[in-house]
Amino acid sequence: MNILGIETSCDETGVAIYSSMEGLLAHQLYSQVQLHAEYGGVVPELASRDHVRKLVPLIRTTLAQAGLQGSDIRGIAYTAGPGLAGALLAGAAVARSLAWTWKVPAVEVHHMEGHLLAPMLEEHPPAFPFVALLVSGGHSMLVKVDGIGQYRLLGESLDDAAGEAFDKTAKMLGLGYPGGPAIAARAELGDPERFQFPRPMTDRPGLDFSFSGLKTYALTTMQKESAGLQGEALERLKNDIARAFEDAVVDTLVIKCRRALREAGVNTLVLAGGVAANQRLRAKMNRMMAAEEGEAFYPRLEFCTDNGAMIAYAGWQRLRVGEAQGLVFQARPRWSLMDLQAPGISG
């Protein structure tokens, strides 16, 4: 069973083909980073228009890469939410049109379920149950996962998601967009001893996150310390703030994950989403998991950010038990992961 996956929730156009017999056959990704960089963030209308331009050519390329034709596709999975309404509708319209033309079923996929299941594409996938840390530009959440569609929310961001905090802090420091890679690159050059930023909400019980205050702390530090600085001295200050900020975010995530694992009574952790590509986060999380006598699982770096492969896989899990949507489709800009049920269970 060959499944075509389509991802258009934000600023990446992702297409992939997953085979129930052979695994991932092909995938293509077009990033709009350069398009949005001059604005310092994603412009929804521009994102939607670019998905319209790029999606069909990417589908043709992906089919050619897999050595397949449209008649070889047996189902289509598309991201229905959460995300930008216009971007979601661009992908949904193409997916439903192809499904009607090829006379195959189509299924809507929750974007965060796609991220959560992305490590299943690897040779050594995690086994259920596990705790998942989903960290991206729009979401930071801890979820107990007992099986596909069996999710229990343990904690989430009360304000800025981790990726959003990276983007905003990078913008305040004049480091460009996207913020995660920009902060990480500068942090490698920074002095880890110069500044000690707070680890938000780690001094109290609970598994929720809050990164808005940390972003403000970085801004206040920059304003206070940059007076009279220019040239190399100013760049060193930016490097040191970037390192302090990254260390604070990473430590906070590690501390919360340790708590979540202990509360859930499991020793398997999955990290997914764009921030899961951060190398300092992976290194510290691996050390924590070794101390807890557990194991951490990650998608390969190219599948940490939005991609069609994770949507094709998540869609296959539901299409194979007969789930499908009718000709009427919708975009779900806001859609809770907790609303999902196990594949094959309706209502």
Secondary structure as UniProt FT lines:
FT   STRAND          2..7
FT   STRAND          12..19
FT   TURN            20..22
FT   STRAND          23..31
FT   HELIX           33..37
FT   TURN            38..40
FT   HELIX           44..66
FT   HELIX           70..72
FT   STRAND          75..81
FT   HELIX           85..102
FT   STRAND          106..110
FT   HELIX           111..117
FT   HELIX           118..121
FT   STRAND          130..135
FT   STRAND          140..147
FT   TURN            148..149
FT   STRAND          150..157
FT   HELIX           162..173
FT   HELIX           179..187
FT   TURN            188..189
FT   TURN            192..194
FT   TURN            200..201
FT   HELIX           212..225
FT   TURN            227..228
FT   HELIX           231..264
FT   STRAND          268..272
FT   HELIX           274..277
FT   HELIX           279..291
FT   TURN            292..293
FT   STRAND          295..297
FT   HELIX           301..303
FT   HELIX           308..319
FT   TURN            320..322
FT   HELIX           337..339
FT   TURN            343..344
//
